Amino acid sequence: MATFGLWYFRWDGERNVSLLGNAEEEFGGFFDYAVALPARRKVGDGVVELTQYTGDGFLDGKKFAEDVFSIIDRIQVYIAIPYWKYNTALPRDAPAGTRGYWVEWIRGVISIAPSNLKGFYWSLESAWMLHDNLINANILKQLSNFIHSNGLKFIWIPYARTRERDNTDIHQIYGEHWFNYIFVQPNYYFSPTINSAQGEVPYTYDELEDYVDWILEGQLYIAMEADEGVITGCGNCRKCTLNSPELCKKIAGDYIRAQKDVMGKKFYHRAYYFGTSLTVISEMNRYCKNTLGENYV
């Protein structure tokens, strides 16, 4: 069993700053692996990834790795391959990777060659990325082959807030074996509705159970979702407008409850989004231990 925690870094104009500070010891008490990735910001209908973009993938990847490994030097790390530019919601390369940016990013990270580099994380979260021509299948295959040829692993954490999950690219991509692990984001914590063929419908606990069953049948893994809403009631939880951290804890705890109701246990591997505070994990561990009989992580 392995747990993967998302650890965000933000470019300040000179370096990539850890949004958890120097928290490696505390982080390692919860998680087996760190997924080091740039913080994100919405720009209009798009997203930017807040790490340096010079157009030189090798330089940008090397700089990101240097800053990450100056903070995380013992825990094994998956380094993000950023899809979006720093200051505009455009990809860092063409969908076919014609400028070689993403391959060069990987080369730049590998040039640091720390012993705790475990692999890479593909940061484009869309479960429809092939269908929508956001990325070419051949470049994903190329990136996967290059990563694996260096003895490293490749993971992906797509979102799919929909009942029509079989219409996403997830099963196709799973079948190609480009990624060692795929963790799917249900988005239940964030949204009171889920998309369906009939439009938006209420995102009930029964819907979450159906989602967990779909992940299980597809031989995939789950992305756990919580944030500072479980501490203050003010975050991105669907109940945060009520300013009640207890309601947010219940919504986040439903991920554990649904796994136990469907499978009798938690998924063998799990990825965790928890905002930028490890107190979120401490609070959820306490809540789940008290209400469900086992820790959140």
Backbone torsions as a table, in degrees:
resi	resn	phi	psi	omega
1	MET	NA	138.2	179.4
2	ALA	-138.8	144.1	177.2
3	THR	-118.2	138.9	-175.8
4	PHE	-120.9	119.6	179.1
5	GLY	-105.7	136.8	179.8
6	LEU	-84.8	121.4	-175.8
7	TRP	-118.2	113.8	-173.2
8	TYR	-92.1	145.6	174.6
9	PHE	-127.7	147.3	-178.8
10	ARG	-130.2	131.5	178.9
11	TRP	-71.9	128.2	179.9
12	ASP	-109.0	12.7	-178.5
13	GLY	102.5	-19.0	179.0
14	GLU	-129.6	-33.1	-178.1
15	ARG	-153.1	167.3	176.1
16	ASN	-91.6	112.9	-173.1
17	VAL	-94.6	132.0	177.4
18	SER	-68.1	127.7	177.6
19	LEU	-83.0	-2.7	171.9
20	LEU	-104.7	1.2	-175.2
21	GLY	67.9	-151.3	178.3
22	ASN	-92.1	74.1	-169.8
23	ALA	-112.0	24.1	-173.3
24	GLU	-59.7	-42.8	-177.6
25	GLU	-63.4	-47.3	179.0
26	GLU	-64.7	-43.4	178.8
27	PHE	-58.1	-44.8	-178.8
28	GLY	-66.0	-17.8	174.8
29	GLY	-74.0	-15.7	180.0
30	PHE	-108.2	-40.7	-166.9
31	PHE	-121.7	148.9	175.9
32	ASP	-81.6	-35.4	-176.6
33	TYR	-132.3	147.6	171.1
34	ALA	-102.9	134.6	171.1
35	VAL	-105.3	102.5	-175.7
36	ALA	-87.9	120.6	-174.0
37	LEU	-144.1	155.3	176.9
38	PRO	-69.7	143.3	170.3
39	ALA	-60.9	158.1	-177.5
40	ARG	-122.6	156.2	176.0
41	ARG	-144.5	136.5	177.7
42	LYS	-77.2	136.8	175.2
43	VAL	-130.2	105.9	-174.0
44	GLY	61.3	-126.7	177.8
45	ASP	-91.2	1.0	-175.7
46	GLY	-112.6	-168.3	-176.1
47	VAL	-136.2	145.4	168.6
48	VAL	-120.1	151.1	178.0
49	GLU	-110.0	123.4	-166.1
50	LEU	-87.1	66.2	169.2
51	THR	-138.4	156.2	-173.9
52	GLN	-48.5	136.6	171.5
53	TYR	-130.6	110.5	177.1
54	THR	-108.4	-10.5	-171.5
55	GLY	93.3	-12.3	178.6
56	ASP	-103.3	102.1	-176.4
57	GLY	-60.1	-39.3	-178.9
58	PHE	-62.9	-47.7	-179.5
59	LEU	-63.0	-45.1	-177.9
60	ASP	-66.9	-42.3	179.2
61	GLY	-66.0	-41.4	179.3
62	LYS	-62.7	-43.6	-179.6
63	LYS	-64.3	-43.9	179.0
64	PHE	-60.6	-45.1	-179.2
65	ALA	-63.6	-42.7	178.9
66	GLU	-57.5	-44.6	-178.0
67	ASP	-70.6	-40.2	178.7
68	VAL	-63.3	-48.2	-174.4
69	PHE	-77.8	-8.5	170.1
70	SER	-76.0	-18.5	179.0
71	ILE	-102.5	-41.7	-176.8
72	ILE	-111.3	103.7	-176.5
73	ASP	-119.8	1.5	179.3
74	ARG	-123.4	-45.4	179.0
75	ILE	-67.5	141.8	176.3
76	GLN	-72.5	140.8	-168.0
77	VAL	-125.3	138.2	164.6
78	TYR	-102.2	124.4	-179.1
79	ILE	-95.9	132.5	178.0
80	ALA	-67.1	146.0	166.4
81	ILE	-104.8	104.0	-173.2
82	PRO	-72.2	134.6	178.2
83	TYR	-87.9	-41.8	-172.6
84	TRP	-93.2	150.3	176.5
85	LYS	-69.0	172.1	-176.6
86	TYR	-75.2	-44.5	-170.4
87	ASN	-120.4	7.3	177.3
88	THR	-150.6	144.0	-174.5
89	ALA	-80.3	62.1	176.8
90	LEU	-128.9	151.3	179.2
91	PRO	-67.9	153.6	-179.7
92	ARG	-74.5	-12.8	177.0
93	ASP	-150.2	168.5	173.5
94	ALA	-65.9	154.2	-179.4
95	PRO	-53.4	-27.5	178.3
96	ALA	-88.8	2.4	178.7
97	GLY	66.3	31.7	-171.7
98	THR	-66.2	-23.9	178.7
99	ARG	-90.8	-4.1	176.5
100	GLY	72.3	15.5	-174.2
101	TYR	-60.0	-47.7	-172.4
102	TRP	-71.3	-36.3	175.1
103	VAL	-63.5	-41.4	-179.8
104	GLU	-68.5	-34.0	174.7
105	TRP	-57.9	-46.7	179.1
106	ILE	-60.4	-44.1	178.6
107	ARG	-59.9	-41.5	179.6
108	GLY	-62.4	-42.0	177.5
109	VAL	-64.7	-47.1	-177.6
110	ILE	-63.2	-28.8	-179.6
111	SER	-61.8	-24.5	176.0
112	ILE	-73.7	-33.4	174.1
113	ALA	49.2	48.3	175.3
114	PRO	-74.2	151.4	-177.6
115	SER	-69.2	-18.3	-177.8
116	ASN	-99.9	16.3	170.7
117	LEU	-78.6	115.8	-178.0
118	LYS	-96.5	-31.8	-176.8
119	GLY	170.8	-156.9	-174.9
120	PHE	-132.4	154.7	178.8
121	TYR	-121.3	125.2	177.7
122	TRP	-81.4	117.3	-166.8
123	SER	-83.8	-11.3	178.5
124	LEU	-73.1	114.4	-170.7
125	GLU	-90.1	-12.1	-174.7
126	SER	-62.6	127.0	176.6
127	ALA	-75.7	-3.8	179.6
128	TRP	-115.0	26.4	-169.9
129	MET	-65.5	-30.9	175.8
130	LEU	-78.0	-46.4	-178.9
131	HIS	-58.8	-38.7	-177.6
132	ASP	-90.2	7.4	177.5
133	ASN	58.5	33.5	175.5
134	LEU	-78.6	-26.2	178.8
135	ILE	-150.7	146.5	179.3
136	ASN	-87.7	138.9	-179.5
137	ALA	-58.0	-34.1	-177.7
138	ASN	-66.4	-36.0	179.6
139	ILE	-71.4	-36.8	175.6
140	LEU	-62.0	-41.6	177.6
141	LYS	-62.8	-42.3	179.6
142	GLN	-62.8	-46.5	179.1
143	LEU	-61.4	-44.4	179.8
144	SER	-60.6	-47.0	-179.0
145	ASN	-62.5	-41.0	-178.9
146	PHE	-66.5	-43.1	178.5
147	ILE	-62.7	-48.2	-178.0
148	HIS	-66.9	-32.3	178.7
149	SER	-66.8	-18.9	176.4
150	ASN	-96.5	13.5	176.4
151	GLY	73.7	23.1	-176.9
152	LEU	-114.6	167.8	-178.3
153	LYS	-109.0	164.7	-174.3
154	PHE	-135.7	126.9	-178.7
155	ILE	-128.2	161.5	-179.0
156	TRP	-143.5	142.7	-178.6
157	ILE	-131.0	77.4	-176.4
158	PRO	-78.6	155.7	171.3
159	TYR	-105.4	147.8	178.6
160	ALA	-156.2	80.0	-179.3
161	ARG	-83.3	72.8	-175.5
162	THR	-156.7	149.2	169.2
163	ARG	-73.4	-25.9	-173.5
164	GLU	-86.3	52.5	-174.0
165	ARG	-68.7	-26.5	177.9
166	ASP	-70.5	-13.0	178.2
167	ASN	-93.1	2.8	174.9
168	THR	-86.3	-179.9	177.9
169	ASP	-87.0	-0.1	-168.7
170	ILE	-61.6	-48.0	-178.1
171	HIS	-65.8	-40.3	177.5
172	GLN	-59.7	-46.5	-178.5
173	ILE	-66.6	-39.4	175.8
174	TYR	-57.8	-43.3	-178.2
175	GLY	-66.7	-20.7	178.8
176	GLU	-80.6	-14.8	179.3
177	HIS	60.9	31.4	175.3
178	TRP	-72.8	-33.9	-176.6
179	PHE	-108.7	141.5	175.7
180	ASN	-72.1	-39.3	179.1
181	TYR	-137.9	139.1	172.0
182	ILE	-122.1	120.8	177.8
183	PHE	-109.1	121.5	-175.1
184	VAL	-97.2	134.7	177.2
185	GLN	-88.5	114.1	177.0
186	PRO	-71.8	-27.3	-177.1
187	ASN	65.4	16.7	178.3
188	TYR	-63.3	-37.6	-178.8
189	TYR	-62.5	-33.5	-171.1
190	PHE	-92.0	-29.0	-168.9
191	SER	-125.9	135.6	176.4
192	PRO	-80.5	-6.5	179.9
193	THR	-128.7	160.0	176.4
194	ILE	-132.1	143.0	-178.7
195	ASN	-72.5	145.1	176.7
196	SER	-144.1	176.1	177.7
197	ALA	-62.9	-21.6	179.8
198	GLN	-96.7	4.2	-176.4
199	GLY	107.2	-162.7	-179.7
200	GLU	-73.5	133.1	177.5
201	VAL	-130.3	160.7	-179.3
202	PRO	-58.5	135.4	179.3
203	TYR	-91.6	86.3	-175.9
204	THR	-86.6	171.6	175.6
205	TYR	-62.4	-37.2	176.9
206	ASP	-60.3	-37.6	176.5
207	GLU	-63.3	-40.1	178.5
208	LEU	-64.3	-40.5	176.9
209	GLU	-60.6	-42.5	177.0
210	ASP	-60.7	-38.8	-179.9
211	TYR	-64.8	-46.5	178.5
212	VAL	-59.1	-42.3	178.7
213	ASP	-62.7	-39.4	177.9
214	TRP	-64.5	-42.6	177.6
215	ILE	-61.6	-44.5	-179.6
216	LEU	-62.2	-48.1	-178.6
217	GLU	-63.9	-30.0	-179.5
218	GLY	-84.9	3.2	-179.0
219	GLN	58.8	38.6	178.6
220	LEU	-107.9	-174.6	178.0
221	TYR	-129.5	167.6	-173.8
222	ILE	-104.1	145.4	169.3
223	ALA	-99.1	118.4	178.9
224	MET	-81.9	141.8	-172.4
225	GLU	-132.3	124.5	174.5
226	ALA	-159.6	167.6	175.8
227	ASP	-156.6	-164.1	-175.3
228	GLU	-62.5	-10.0	175.2
229	GLY	-59.1	-27.8	179.9
230	VAL	-76.0	-10.4	177.8
231	ILE	-99.2	-49.9	-171.4
232	THR	-112.3	-15.1	-172.2
233	GLY	81.3	1.3	-179.7
234	CYS	-120.5	95.3	-179.9
235	GLY	-159.1	-140.5	-179.9
236	ASN	-109.5	9.5	176.4
237	CYS	-63.2	145.4	-179.6
238	ARG	-61.0	-18.9	-179.7
239	LYS	-102.0	5.6	-173.4
240	CYS	-64.4	-25.7	179.6
241	THR	-64.8	-18.4	177.8
242	LEU	-87.1	-3.4	178.0
243	ASN	54.8	42.8	-179.0
244	SER	-126.4	103.4	178.4
245	PRO	-62.3	-28.5	-179.1
246	GLU	-66.0	-37.4	176.9
247	LEU	-67.6	-38.1	177.7
248	CYS	-65.7	-38.9	177.4
249	LYS	-62.0	-40.4	179.1
250	LYS	-63.1	-44.1	179.6
251	ILE	-61.9	-45.9	178.9
252	ALA	-65.7	-37.7	179.2
253	GLY	-68.2	-22.1	177.5
254	ASP	-59.8	-26.6	177.4
255	TYR	-62.5	-40.8	176.7
256	ILE	-71.2	-44.9	-179.0
257	ARG	-58.5	-43.8	-178.5
258	ALA	-66.2	-39.6	177.9
259	GLN	-62.8	-42.3	179.9
260	LYS	-67.8	-38.2	-179.8
261	ASP	-69.9	-35.3	-177.6
262	VAL	-85.9	-42.2	-171.2
263	MET	-112.1	-20.0	-174.1
264	GLY	84.2	3.0	-177.5
265	LYS	-166.1	175.8	175.9
266	LYS	-84.5	157.8	173.8
267	PHE	-58.1	146.3	-176.0
268	TYR	-61.8	-40.9	174.2
269	HIS	-117.6	142.7	-179.9
270	ARG	-144.9	140.7	172.5
271	ALA	-106.0	147.0	-174.5
272	TYR	-127.1	119.3	165.1
273	TYR	-96.1	128.4	-177.7
274	PHE	-140.0	26.6	-176.7
275	GLY	71.4	-135.3	-178.9
276	THR	-131.2	33.6	178.4
277	SER	-140.2	123.1	177.8
278	LEU	-71.4	-12.6	173.8
279	THR	-61.9	-29.2	175.3
280	VAL	-56.0	-45.1	-178.9
281	ILE	-69.1	-42.3	177.6
282	SER	-58.8	-44.6	-179.5
283	GLU	-65.1	-42.0	-178.9
284	MET	-71.1	-35.0	174.6
285	ASN	-61.2	-44.8	179.6
286	ARG	-63.4	-45.6	-178.4
287	TYR	-62.3	-48.5	-176.4
288	CYS	-68.9	-35.3	177.3
289	LYS	-63.5	-40.9	-177.8
290	ASN	-74.2	-35.0	-173.0
291	THR	-102.0	-27.5	-175.0
292	LEU	-119.9	-6.1	175.1
293	GLY	85.6	4.7	176.0
294	GLU	-154.5	162.5	-176.5
295	ASN	-69.0	158.0	175.3
296	TYR	-68.6	-41.0	178.4
297	VAL	-97.8	NA	NA
